[in-house]
Amino acid sequence: MRPGRARWDVLGCASLTLPAHSGLRRDITRPISERQPGFDDQFDATTVFYDAIALGSWPSGQLVLVGPPLRNLEATVTTGRIDGRPLGTRITRFHHRDRCCDIWLAAPRVRTVTVAFDFGATQLRPSRAELRRYAGRRVLYTLSKDNDPAWVVDWARFHLVNHGADAVLLYDNGSTRYSPRHLLQTLRAALPGLPVDVVSWPFPYGPGGFSSTSGWDSDFCQAGAFQDARFRFLGRAASVLNTDVDELVISASGRSVFQAAEQDAAGCVAFAGDWIGAATGRRGHPGAARHGDFVHRDAAQLERCPLKWCVVPARTGLEYNWSTHHVRMPGFTAAITDEFGYRHFRAISTDWKYPRSAPMALDPALHRVDRPLEAALDRAGLRGAVNAFKHQA
């Protein structure tokens, strides 16, 4: 496929799940006393790996198995066979990461492989790595579920106009409000000429921590998606920006966040966020909320939102980990900067974690216009609301 050429459909994964008859399940390591209600139902006990990615070409290719942490399943997997040969003898790398892992196997790039374990055998069609498609691109990346397609389009347009993003890669985590194909078609229509891909990633997200900052040990899905995106698509990208659909990055200097990462010695910039409240002067149905309707800082914010980042993949060794709020690499702490910050929109939410999106009345004593955000939204053509306190000092 030529770089930049549109593909026709959503991309899938070559995954493997434990069969029910095997009796095998991934161990839960969190103490029972620290498991919130519903923990066991949300825990992914059966996914062996999310994807098998074919890299390279005959005869010196590699097969990368990306999955949740194997835990008690490690011996079962490493003593299995691939195309009749012991899998363990083909392992060239095995990265035990934070809430995920990846196993690199010496294997020629072929259309299908047969993997056999003591719970059964199956034939897989490995996912084809498409590093050339994103080579040299400034890529906007996220994992998303059920977010309004209009929100996704606005999120992409904002970063295209304000930071020069020129490709979008989205992993759809089992949306039920629309099909991944509908999301892909919507993005393609709104962003003609740009490489845009949607990967179907229908795996259990997993339970959260037992507090806002502690116990995050069982939400494997997002961690695995980072590594899959990195190895399958983004290894040759000029730079990659990681933010959620409800997060827009603001530059205090006017410099692109992608440019900043590319010019940084370590190839990375990291920045904290601030809440934008659900107060608005917009008229209309609450369900029609858009980013551009909200420009007021949330006075109730007690602390800044956790770090997000932009990174140059080529300067991130394979042993270093991409995660939601960190890149586990030398120089990351030094890359934290106030030149950039993101705005986290309370109203742009499906309320999947907790209720937060209900609109509230503007109060000049509590809400103050975020001028840099307002200007950036204007540049991207996303301001549709009339703010009652637009001229407030």
WOHU-V791755 format. One record per backbone hydrogen bond with DSSP energy under -0.5 kcal/mol. NH is the residue of the N-H (numbers start at 1). CO is the residue of the C=O. Records with the same first field share a line. If there is no record, write none. Layout:
# WOHU-V791755
NH->CO ; CO
This chain:
# WOHU-V791755
5->2
11->198
15->13
16->49
18->46
22->19
23->20
26->45
29->27
34->31
35->32
36->34
39->36
42->38
43->39
45->43
48->16 ; 46
49->16
50->66
51->66
53->51 ; 64
54->127
55->53 ; 62
60->57
62->55
63->105
64->53
65->63 ; 103
66->51 ; 64
67->101
73->70
74->71
77->73
78->74
79->75
80->77
81->116
82->85
83->114
85->82
87->80
88->78 ; 80
89->86
90->87
91->88
92->104
93->104
95->102
96->94
97->95 ; 100
99->97
100->97
101->67
102->95
103->65
104->93
105->63 ; 103
106->90
107->61 ; 105
110->108
113->124
115->113 ; 122
116->81
117->120
120->117
122->115
124->113
126->124
127->52
129->54
130->232
133->130
134->130 ; 131
135->132
136->236
137->134
139->137 ; 239
140->167
141->139 ; 241
142->169
144->171
151->148
152->148
153->149
154->150
155->151
156->152
157->153
158->154
159->155
160->156
161->157
162->158
163->159
164->160
165->159
166->138
167->138
168->195
169->140
170->197
171->142
172->170 ; 199
173->144 ; 171
174->172
183->179
184->180
185->181
186->182
187->183
188->184
189->185
190->186
191->187
194->191
195->166
196->194
197->168
199->170
200->11 ; 198
201->172 ; 199
203->201
210->214
211->214
217->215
220->218
221->205
223->219
224->220
225->221
226->222
227->223
228->224
229->225
230->226
231->227
232->228
233->229
234->229
235->230
237->234
238->137
239->137
240->311
241->139
242->240 ; 309
243->141 ; 241
247->244
248->343
250->341
252->250 ; 339
253->339
260->256
261->257
262->258
263->259
264->260
267->264
269->310
270->335
271->308
273->305
274->342
276->344
277->275 ; 296
280->360
288->285
289->286
293->290
294->291
297->295 ; 368
298->275
299->297 ; 366
301->298
305->273
308->271
309->242
310->269
311->240
312->267
313->311
315->312
316->313
317->315
320->317
321->328
323->326
328->321
329->327
332->329
335->331 ; 332
336->333
337->270
341->250
342->272
343->248
344->274 ; 342
345->246 ; 343
346->276 ; 344
349->347
360->278
366->363
367->363
368->297
370->295
371->369
374->370
375->371
376->372
377->373
378->374
379->375
380->376
381->378
382->377
384->382
385->292
387->385
388->386
390->387
392->389
